[in-house]
Amino acid sequence: MGLSRKAWNNVVIFSMLIMIFFLNGLHHKLNPPEEELGRVLILPEQSFILALAYPGVKIERIGTSWRIESELPHDGSQLYTEQDLIGIIKLWQNSELEMISAPKVNTEQAVSVATFWLAAEELPLSYQLYLLNGQYILFAKRSQRWLQLSPQQAQQLFKPIEV
């Protein structure tokens, strides 16, 4: 069973198109473009936060209001109003931090962690806080981004717990 000259031409044309298709996308897989360093939002834009958890503390949305549940011992002076909780949530949503290249840190020695449950997301987002040479660094686990923040920003973002 032999192919005619016209059929062989079609085979060659289609095989070349398939090869071009695969080779065109292959370099994107082998060498993904590096993300430029600069200022980025901590949370994805337009994210709808359902809950935020720190070690021993959980802030969650109940209808249109917020409440805090804490397992940490407190002396009664650490009571948060709903406005305080809204402020913490908005700070996470609106803060832009400087993205840096990956530092050499021991990933087992995180100072703290913040976990977010977002609407329309199956899995929570996790942000680990590290202290390296007097500077705080936030690691966004899902996007694999390292973000630098000042001690004041770290205290504001992780306000319900001591950092």
N, C-alpha and C positions, 0 to 999 in steps of 0.2 A: 504494500500500500504506500504509494508515494504521494507527496504533496506537489501541487502545481507551483509554478513560480509565483503566482499571485498569493497563494496560501502561505508560502514561505516568507514572503514580504510581510504579510500580516502577522505572522508569528514573531518575526524580528521586531517589528514596530511595537507590538504589545509587550514583548519582553523588555525592550528598551524603556518603555513607559513605566513598567513596573519597577525596573531597576532605578530609574530616576526618582520615582516616588519614595522608595525605601532609602536611597542614599541621601535624598534631600532632608528627611527627618532624622536620619541616623546621627548627624553631627550635633543636633539639638539634644539628643539623648546622651551622647558621649561627653559633650562639653556644655552643660547647662549654663546659661548666662548668669554671671554673678550679680547679685543684687547690690545696687550702689549704696554706699554708706551715706547716711543723712538722717534727718529727723523723720520719724514715723509715729503714727498713732499706736498706742499700746494694744488696744482692742480693735477688731475689725470695724470698719466704718458702718454706721447704722445698726450696730448690734443691739439686741433687746435682751438685757440681762434679767434672768429669772432668779439667780442666786449667786452669792459670792461666799466662799468659805476660806477661812484662815485656820491654822491649827487651833482647835478648841473654840472657834467662833464661826457662826454662820449668819449671814445677812440674806434674807430672802424676801421676795416680792409676794405680798398677800393682796390680791386684787390690784388696787391702785396705790396701796401703801406698802411700807417696808417695816420689817421687824428684825430684831437681832436676838439670837440665842447664843449664850455663852456658857462654856463649861469651865472657864477660868475663874479662879477666886478673885473677888473684888470687894472693896470696902464700901460700896454704895455710891462713891463719888464718880465712878466710871459709867454713869447712865447716859445713854445716847438717845437723843430725840429723833423723830422721823426726819427732820431737816438735816441732822448730822449724818444720818445714813444716806440720804439723797445726795448730800455733798460728797461723801466717799465714792458713791457709785458714779456720779458725774465726773469726778476727778479722774477715775479710771478710764471713762469713756472719752474724755477730752484731752488727756495728757499726751503730749508728743515728747518722745525721748530720742536721744542721739543713738543711732545704731552703730555698733563697733564690731571689729573683727573678733573672732572667737578667742577669748583669753584662756590661759592655762589655769584651770581651777579643778579642784577635786569635787566632782559632782555629788559626792556623798555628804558634803559639808555645807549644804544650803542653810542660810540663816532662817528663812521662812519660805512659805509657799502660799500662793493665792490661786484658788480654783474657781472658775466661772462656768456656770451653766447658762447657755444662751438659747433663746427660742430658735427653732428650726435647726438645731445642732444636736446630733446624737450623743457625741462624746463631749465632756467638759474641756475647757481650755485651762492649761496649767502654766503658771508663771513662778519660777523659782528665784529667790533673792539671795545673792551672794555678797559677801564683804571681802574685797580684795585690795590690799594696800590702802585702806582708809576710804576707798570708793565703793559705792554700792553698784551692783550689776544685776540686771533682771534678765533671766533667760526665758524666752517664750518657747515652750517645749514643742508645740505643734509646728510653728513656722521656723524653728531652729534659728531664731534671731537673738542676738545679745544686745541689750540696751543699757546704756549708762545713765545713772540718775544720781542726784545729789543726796546727801543725808536728809535734808529737809523734805525732798520729794519722797524718799523712802518712808520717813515717819508719817507723812500725810497719807500715802497710799496704804500703808499697813497700820493705820491709826488704832484699830481696836486691839492690837497686840503690841508688845514692846519689841522694837528692833534696835 
